[in-house]
């Protein structure tokens, strides 16, 4: 619980510094910054609400790892390529589903 609180506060401070350094337009046009904002917001909500489902808290912890990997440029490129390939892969699976 203490580690969870520490990491949430550290990520919140990092998000605030990032928002201040980039101001509004560069901050809201960056996909990783929006992802950071969502993860930090959900983490703060999970700290405030005791009745949060356990699965949501575990999902947030997994997303924190993605957040850290997003800061490494080479890993960020890999994630961007994976996200861009999702729709073509879904199309291919849909065609296979229709044929089979």
C-alpha positions in Angstrom: 0.0 0.0 0.0 2.9 2.4 0.8 4.6 1.6 -2.5 1.4 2.1 -4.4 0.9 5.5 -2.7 4.5 6.4 -3.4 4.4 5.5 -7.1 1.1 7.2 -7.6 2.4 10.4 -6.1 5.6 10.2 -8.1 3.7 9.6 -11.4 1.4 12.5 -10.4 4.4 14.8 -9.9 5.9 13.7 -13.2 2.6 14.3 -15.0 2.3 17.8 -13.5 5.9 18.7 -14.5 5.3 17.3 -18.0 2.1 19.4 -18.4 3.9 22.5 -17.1 6.9 22.0 -19.4 4.8 21.3 -22.5 1.9 23.6 -21.8 -1.5 22.9 -23.2 -1.2 22.1 -27.0 1.9 19.9 -27.1 0.7 18.1 -24.0 -2.8 17.2 -25.3 -1.6 16.3 -28.8 0.9 13.7 -27.5 -0.7 10.3 -27.2 1.6 9.2 -24.4 0.7 12.3 -22.3 -3.0 11.5 -22.6 -2.3 7.9 -21.7 -0.3 9.2 -18.7 -3.1 11.5 -17.7 -5.6 8.6 -17.8 -3.5 6.2 -15.8 -2.6 8.8 -13.1 -6.3 9.9 -12.8 -7.5 6.3 -12.4 -4.7 5.7 -9.9 -5.7 8.7 -7.8 -9.4 7.5 -8.0 -8.4 4.0 -6.9 -6.6 5.5 -3.9 -9.6 7.6 -2.9 -12.2 4.9 -3.3 -11.8 1.9 -1.1 -14.4 -0.2 -2.9 -12.6 -0.3 -6.2 -12.6 -3.7 -7.9 -9.4 -5.6 -7.5 -9.1 -6.3 -11.3 -9.1 -2.6 -12.1 -6.3 -2.0 -9.6 -4.3 -4.8 -11.2 -5.0 -3.4 -14.6 -3.7 0.0 -13.5 -0.5 -1.6 -12.3 0.0 -3.2 -15.7 -0.6 0.1 -17.3 2.1 1.7 -15.2 4.6 -0.6 -16.7 3.4 0.4 -20.2 3.8 4.0 -19.1 7.4 3.5 -18.1 8.2 1.7 -21.4 6.6 4.5 -23.3 9.4 6.8 -22.1 12.0 4.7 -23.9 11.9 5.9 -27.6 12.6 2.5 -29.2 10.0 0.7 -27.1 7.5 3.6 -27.9 8.0 2.9 -31.6 7.3 -0.8 -31.0 4.0 0.0 -29.2 3.0 2.5 -31.9 3.6 -0.2 -34.6 1.6 -2.7 -32.6 -1.3 -0.3 -32.3 -1.2 0.6 -36.0 -1.3 -3.1 -36.9 -4.4 -3.9 -34.8 -7.0 -3.0 -37.4 -5.3 -4.8 -40.3 -5.0 -7.9 -38.1 -8.7 -7.7 -37.1 -9.6 -7.4 -40.8 -7.5 -10.5 -41.6 -9.1 -12.5 -38.7 -12.6 -11.3 -39.9 -11.9 -12.6 -43.4 -10.7 -15.9 -42.0 -13.8 -16.1 -39.8 -16.0 -15.6 -42.8 -14.2 -18.2 -45.0 -14.0 -20.8 -42.2 
